[in-house]
Amino acid sequence: MAAGEYVSVRSQRELYEHQIEQEREELVQYPEEEAEELALIYQARGIPLDRAREMAHTIFRDPDQALRTLAIEELGVNPSDLGSPWSAALASFVAFACGAVVPLLPYAVRPGGGSVAEIIVVSSLALFLVGAAISLFSGKSAVAGGARMLMIGCGAGLVTFTLGRILGVGLS
């Protein structure tokens, strides 16, 4: 999962870097057209065209500021915040490692024990609690957030179980 996250964020970052580089080239080759493009973006947001052109020309006095503004306004990308593939990979690794420990807890508490039912209960409780905790940051209902996470987790578990059965993998 961490490797996939690294590749995903790295690819996204490379795409953004390429788009920003294209903007840089357009800024050098067609500065007036790019300034007009920025002015039209501002006009579309409700600023009178004369004022929007004035703002664009002020921004274009500094090429670095012009590039940053075009990247944000035209591409929707902040060049100074493209994300780190290593940070994303580490976060993914830690999150999945923590999640992978939960089903093993019944075995850790009772070595040699731990039934499928206990694993389902512990995992379901953890899913609900994580969903409820996340909802606290979004201002949504903790019960709804917990229930949603539980349903998604149970759905993923059911799909995994079903695929395992189809492939001939069983629980002991």
N, C-alpha and C positions, 0 to 999 in steps of 0.2 A: 504494500500500500504506500509506503514511504517513497519507494522508487517511482511509482506511478504519479504520485503527487509532485515529485521533483521534476519529472518529464513534463507534466502538465503545466506547472508554473513556469518552467524554463521556456517551453514553447510559446506560452502566452507572452512572456517577457520579450522573447525574440521578435514576435509579431509586432508588439508595441514599439520596440526599438527601431524596427524597419519602417513603420509608419511615421515615427518621429523624424527619422532620417530623411524620408521623402518630403516631409514638411520643411525640414531645414533646406533641402535643395530647392524647393519651390519658393521659399522665402528669399533665397539668394537670386534665383532666376527671375522671379516675378513679384518683387516686393509690393508694388502698387496694387496688383490684383489680389494678393493675399491680404493686404490692408483693407481693401474693399470687401473681401469675403468676410473678414472679421466684423466690419461695420454692418454688413447685412445680417450677420448672426445677432448682433446687438439690436438691430432694428426689429428683427423677428421677436425679440423679447420685450418690445414696447418702447425702446429708446428712439426718439426722433432721428431720422437719418443723418441730418447735419451734425447733431451731437454724437451720434455713433461713429461717424467718420473722424470727428475730432478726437474721440477717445482712442480709436484704432491708430491714428497717426501718432498720438502721444506714446502709446505702447510700443509702436514700431521704432521709436528712437533708440531703443535698446534691443539689439537683435536677440539676445538671450531671453529677455522678457517677452519679446514677440513670439519666439518659438514655444516657450512655455505656455503662453496664453493660447496660441493656436492649437497646441496639443490638447489642452484642457477643453477649450470651447468647441473645436471642430472634431477632434477624435474622442473626446471624453476620457482622456488619459492624462494623469499627472506624471510627468517625466521623473520627478523626484520620489515617486512612490509606486514603482513597478512591481514590488514584491520580490522576496528572496526565495529562490527555489530550495535552498538549504534549510531555511526557517520553516517553509511549508512541509518539507520532507520530515524534519525533526518533529514538528507538531503532529503530523499524521502518524508517525511511528509511535510517539508517546500515547496518543489517543487510542490507537488500535491495540497497543500493548496493554494499556489499562483495561480496555474492554475485554481483551482476551483472557485476562486473569479472573474475571468475574465467574465464568462457568466452572473454574477450577476450585473455587472457594470451598464447596462442600467436601472435596477431596483433601484440602488442606486442613480443614477442621477435623475430619474423621478419616485419616489415612486408611485406604483400603475400602472405604465406604463411599457414600455419595451416590444416590440413585439419580436416574434421569429426571424423576419428579422433583427432587431437591434442586437439581441444576436449573430446571425450568422455573421454579419458584424464585430462586436467587437471581437468575438472569432477568426475569420479569420485573422483580422489585427494583433491580438496578436500572433497567430501562425506564421505568416509571419515574424514579427519583431523578435521573438525569434530565428527562423531559420536563419535569416540574421545575427543576433548578434553572434550566435554560429559559423557561417561560418567564421567570422572575426578571430577567434582563430585558425581555421584550414587552413587559407590561401586560402580558396575556394571562389567562387563567392557568394556575399551576395544575389544576386537575385536567384541563383540556390539553395542556402541553404534555403532561405525563401520559395521558391516554393516547395521544397521537404517537409519541415515541414508542409506547408499548405496542401499539398496533403495527407500526412500521417494523419494529424489531421482531415481533411474532410472525409477521408476514415473511420477512427475510428468512427467519428460522424455518418456517414451514416449506418455503421454496427449497432451501438447502436440504432439509430432511427428505423431501420428495425426490429431488435429484439423486440424493444418496441411495434411496430405495431403488430407483430406476437403474442405477449403476451397480446395484448389488451390495452396497455397503450397509451393514447393520449395526445396531447398538448392542453392546454386550451387557 
